[in-house]
């Protein structure tokens, strides 16, 4: 199938012909839907902690944090383009000389535009846009109200003006304080000082597009002194990029390799699951994971950080116990009672489905079985009550081998034509805000090879276009979905205050992104 030129292109990306062929096989065979057993709910896979328990875990983390290396991992490679999707369409399809703004909004049902224009002056970059307008359009104040709104959007998005739609999302002005505008990048620093620091040092790792590295570095240099002074914390910032070797081949609708006009193969970035490699490169005892756009203004940061510390306290407690049991399994002859105790710990604290045949196993095999179940990375994930937000959620899932486990599942992985599966989805009470605390080292202090804990059959196939032609693209198992399928998983309920993503620009008008 592949010419020498193709093979050279494949190997130059760090891929192998075998791997590319296995990707093509996935398009041909298709990927199975997940098999939901039930939604994870309170006391059925999701812990609901009392106020006293929450305080105990926060206290545990604060007492122990200086004994651990900690890092905050922030996926930040996305551009702000999606935030402004409705506005690009608005510029293309609206003419203020021919139609009123209200008529356009009514015709297109673009209600976000109405919210945006009502809240215009509360946007963190309002003054920046207005200053730019003043330098370009001296007659702006004589324009009709509708034309002024059109010019505002044009100035905000045009490539030769502010070009906000092509900014990295992390460097867009997010919050307006009295004396300056703060980016999401900056807010993550302030947050990290509160919960992702030890010994007055905070390490933050951002995954970004390589082309933005210089402007991220410049932004850090600009704010570093002020942030370190205000937080009494020294920051170590690092960056990595999605590796080319994680790209996947695109195919035609007939599952043949998709070729560009010059005859070369088309490879595409494979979604956030590609970042598993970046995560595995980190060297820390505790890793917090949080998306770049999920930040709050300063007055809410203490409250948000409490729940991060609570999750980390849960991780520390359960990991200590797991490590203690692993040492026992490795070094001691265990009594029957001790074996039962470890099995109960796995079942009750780690949500591990213990084989119904376990009691019939010979003692030697019971020990090997428990070791295999315990000797895994651990993730503690915050889960928020479902209030109609899009995104994945927590479910009990049965794999092809009949094993049941807790998973974070995206709706695209569920067969909605199957009534039983659809009913389980409908009964879900919580969703995933991407709020994780991870332990990726084993009881001997060695890092796990995270690739060994992926379920490759949880990849996604999506429809895209290139050069006007339809194609099929392959996304690797999501970072917190199938990429962590075989981790030990604990879900804990956290409040909605911990989930404040900016998916559209109007989200910046919500209370958690406003100073007043």
N, C-alpha and C positions, 0 to 999 in steps of 0.2 A: 504493500500500500504506500510506503514512504520511499521517496527518492533519497539519494545521498545528500542533496541540498536540504531536504526536510529533516533528515537525521541530524545534520549539523545544526540546524535551527533548534531542534528539540534539545540536543545536548548542551547547546550554548545557554539555554535557560536553566540548566541544572536538572532537567527531566531525563527520563529514559524512554526508549521506544516501548518497552514493556508497560511502563506506567501509563503512557498515552493510550496504548491499546486497551488497557483495563478501564480507562475513562470512557473510551468509545463503547466498550462492552456495556457500561452502565446505561448509556443512551439507548442501546439496542434492547437490553433486557428490561429496562425501566426500573424504577426504584419503588419498593413497597411502601404503602402507608404504614404509620405506626399502629400498633394494636392497643388501643386504650382499654384499660381494665376499669378504671374509675377516676374521677377527679380527686386530686389531693385536697383535703379539707382540714379544718381544725380537728385535732386529735386523730386524724387519719392521714398522716404524712406531713401536716403543718403544725409546728409548735406555736402555741399562744402563751407568751410569758406574762406572769403577773408583774405588777409594778415592783414588788420586792425582788422577784427573780431577775428582772431587767437590771435593777441596781446592783445585784450581786455579780452579774456578768460584767457590767461596766467596771465595777471595783476590781474584779479579777484581772481584766485587761490592763487597767491603769497600774496595778501592782506589778504585773509581769512584763509590760511592754518594753522596758529597757533591757530585758534579757533576750529579746528577739530582734532579728533583722527584719525590717518592714519595708515594703514598697507598694506604691499605688500605681496600678496599671490602667492607663486611660486610652482606649481606642479613639483616635482623633484624626483619622485620615480623610474624613468626609468633607467635601466642599459644601457651601451653604446653598447650593443650587435648589435642592428640594424645598427649602424653607420659602423660596420665592416663586415656586412653580406657577401659582395663580397670577403672579404679577408679570412674568414673562409673557403669558398668554394675553394679559390685559394690554401690554404695550403693543403686541402684534395685532390685536383685534379691535382696539378702541380708538376712535377718532373724536376728540372733544369738540371739533367743529361740526360734526354731523349727528351727534347723539349725546343725550345727557348721561351723567354717571349713573343715576338711579335706573334709567332705562337699560343700560348695559348690565348692571347687577341683576335686575329682574329677569333680563333675557337669558343670562348665562348661569343664573343661580349661584354666582360667586359671592356668597355672603361674607366670606373672609375679608373681601375688599371693604365692605361696609364697616366691619369691626375695625379694620386697619385705619381707615380715614377718620373715624370718630375718635380713635385713641392716638392719632398722629403725634401730638405734642408730648405724649408720654413715652414714645420710643427712645431708646438710649442714644440713637444716632440722629435724632431730629435736628439738633443744632448743626451737626456736621453737614447734613444734607442741605439745610437752609443756607449755610455759609457758602457751600459750593454753588448753589443756585444763584446766589447774589453775585458771584464772580462770573457767571455765564449768561444769565438772563437779567439784564438791568431793568427790563420792563415787567418783570414777574408780577409785581403788585397790581398791574393794570389788567392782567389776564382774568378771565372768568374763574369762578371757584373750581369748576370741573377741569379746566385747563391747568390750573395750578396743581391739582392733584395728579394729573397726568405727568406734568413736568417733574413733580417730586419723585414719582416712581422711576421715570426715565433717568433722572440724575443719580438715583440710588443704584440703578442696575446697569446702565450703559457702560460698555467696556472702556470707552474713552473718558468716562467720568469716575464715579466711585467704584463701579464694578463689584458690588457686594455679593452678587450671586456666585462669583467665582472665588471668593475668599475662602480659606479654610474656615470651617464653622467655629473652630476654637479661637480664632483671632478676630471674629466679628464683635463689635461693641454689643455687650449683652445687658449690662447694668449701668445706670447713670447715678453716680454719687455726686455730692456737692462740688467736688473739685476735679473729678475725672471720670472717665468711662472705664469700666472694667470688662475685660474679655472673659469668656468661659475658661480659657487657659489660666488666667490670673486667679479666678475664683477657686480653681482646683488647688492652687498653692495654699490659699488661706485655709481651705478645708483640710488639706493634708497635714498642716501644722497641728490641727486639733486631734486627729485620730490616726494618721498614718506616719507618725514620727516616733522615734525612740532616741533617748539621750540628746534631745534638742536638735536632732537632724531628721530631715524628711527627704526620702527618695521618691521621685515621681518619674515614671516611664511613659512617654507618649508614643503611640504608633501613628506616624504621619506619612503623607506623601513626600517623597524625597525632595521634590521641587520646592517644598515650603520650608525646608530645614533652616535656611538663612533667616527667614522672617520670624520663625519661632524663636530662634536664638536671639535675634535683635529685640524681640518683645521681652524675653526673659532678662536680658541685660538692662533694659529700660526700667523694669519694675523690681528687680532683685533686691536692691538695697532697701527700698521702702518696705517690701513685704517681709524681708528678714528682720528688719528693725521692729515692725509692728507685731510680729508673731514670736520674736525671740527664738527663731528657728533658722538653722542653716539648711539651704536647699541644694540637693543634688538632682539635676535634671538630666535625663537621657532620652534619646530618640531611637526608634528603629522603623524600618519600612517593611511593607508587605513583600515577601521574598518572591522573586520571579519563579522560583522552583515550585511555588504553590499555585501558579496559574494553571488553568485547565483549558483543554482544547475545546473549541466550538465546533459544532457539526451542522450540516444542512438538515432539512426536515426528513431527508432519507438516511440520516445518520452517517453520512460521508463527511470527512474532514472539510470544514469550511475554509475556502481559500480566498485571499484578497486579490485585487486586480493584478498584482504583480506575481501571483502564483504562490505566495508564501502562506503558511498555515496561520490561522487566527487563534491566538490564545487570549484568555480573558482573566482578570482578577477573580478569585473564587470566593468572595464574601468574607465575613468576619471569622469564619472557621480557619482561614489561612493564618490567622494571628496566633494559633496554638503554638506554632514554632517560636514566635517571638516571646510568648508567655514562658515556654519551656527554657528559653535562654536566660531568664532572670534567675538571680541567686538570692533568695530571701526566704525567711521562715514563714512569714505571713504576707499574703498578697491581696490587697483590696482591688476589686475591678469595678469601674464605674465609667459610663459613657461620657464623652466630652460635653454634651449639651445638657446633662442632668446636674445643674448647679442652682444655687439660690443666692439671694442677696445676703449681705453680712448678718442682718438681724435674725435670720433663720438658721445660720450655720451651726450654732451650738446645739440646737435641737436635733438637726440632721446627724451631727457627729455622734450624739449619744447612741443612736441606733446602730451606727457603724461599729462603735466600741462594744455594744451589746453582742453583735454577731461575732466579733473577734473573740470576745470572752467565751462564747459557746464553742468556737473552734478550739481555743486553748484547752478548755476543760475536756472535751471529747477526745482531742488528739493525745493529751497526756495519758488518758486512760487506755486508748488504743495502743500507744507505744509501750505502756506498762505490760499489757497483755501480750504484745508481740515479743517482748523480752522473755516473758514467762514461757511462751510457746517455743521459743528458740532454745532456752537454756535449762528448763526444768522438766522433770517428770510431773505431769499434772494429774490430780485426782479427778474422778468423775464429776464431782461437784464443781470444780474449777472450770472444767470443760463446759458444763452447762451454764455457768456464770458468764463465760465469754460469749457463748452462743446467744444468751439473753441480752447481753450488752449490744451485740451486733443487731439483733432484731429490734430492741426497744429504743436504743439511742441512735443507731446508724441507719435505721429503716431498711436493713438487709433482709431479703427473703431467704430464710434458712430452709434447705431441702427437707421435705417431709420424710425422707429416708435417713436423715442425719443420725438418729438414734440407733439405727441398724449398722452404721459404719463401724469398722474396727477402730480402736482408739488411735492408732497411728494415722489412719486416714482422716479421722475427725480433726486431728491437730493440723494436718496439711490443708484441710478444707477451711478451717478457721483462719489459718495464716493467709491463705489466698484471698479471703474475703476482707481481712483487716489491712493487708499490705497494699494499700491504694492511696492515691491522692484524696484529700477531703475538701469538700466545698460546703460552706454554710451560706445559704441564699435567702435574702429578704424577699418576702412575698406580700403583695399589697391586695387588699380587698378589691374585687372586680367592680369597677364603676363605669364599664363601657369603653375602657381604653383599648386600643388595638394592641396586638402583640401576643407573645407566647404565654403559656401558663403551666402550672405544676400538675402533673398527672402520674398515676400509677400505670406503667406500661409493661406488657408482656412481650418478650423477645421470641425469636424463632425456636430457641431451646426451651421455652416454657418458663424462663426466669422472669420474675416480676420485680421491677425496680422503680424508684422515683426518678422522673425525668422532667426537664423543661421542654415543652413541645410547642412548635409554631402551628398555627391553624392550617398552613399549607401542607403540613405532614399528615393531616387527618382526612380520612375519606368521608366527606360530608354527604355522600349519596347513601351511605350506610346509616340507617335510622338509629341503630344502637350506638354507633360511634358519635353521631350528631347529638344524641340525647346526653351523652357523657360530657361532650363539649359544652352543651347548653347549661349543664348543672355545675360547671366550674365556678368556684366562689372567689378565686384569686388569680392575679396575673403576675408576670415576671417583670420587675422594673430594672433588671440588670444591676443587681446590688449584691455582689458576691465577696466573700472572704475565703481565700484558698490556702491550703497547706500542700505544697508540691514536693516536700521532702519526706523521706521515710524515717523510721525510728532510729536509724544509724546516722542520720544527717545527710544521706545521699539524695540527690535529686532523682525523682522518677523520670523515666522516658515517657512523656505524656502521649506520644503517638501510640503507645501500647494500649491505651484506654479509650480509643475512639471506636465508634460503631460506624464503619464506612457506608452502611446501607441507609444512613439517615441523611445522605446528601440530598440536594435539591436540583431539579431540572427546571429551568425557566426559559421563557420565550423572549428573544431579543431581536433587534435588527441591526444590520451593518451594511453600509453602502446601498441602502434601499432594499436589501434582501432579508428575508426571515431566517433566523438561526435558532438553534437550541444551545443553551449555555448550562454549565454544570457548576453549582456552588458546593463547596466542601461542607461536611456537617458543621453546623453553627458552633461557634466557640463555646457557648454555654448550653448548647443542645447536644447533638450527637458526638461532638468532640470530647465531651465530658461524660459520655454515656456510662462508662464503667468506673467512675469515681464513686466514693461514698458520699452520700448527699443528705444534707439536713436542711429542711425548709423552716423558716421562722417568720411569723407574721410581723410586718412593720407597717407604720401608718403612711397615709398618702403624702404627707409632708416630705417623705424621702424620694418622691418621684416627681420631678419637675422638668421634663425634657422640653426642648424647643424644637418641635418638628415643623411648625410653620412660624412665620415672623410674628403673627399675632399672639403666639404663646408668650412673647416678651411683655405683653400687657397684663398677664396674670399677676396676682398679689405677690407670689414668691419671687418675682423678677422686678418688683417695684419697690422703691425706697419708702414711699409714703403709703 
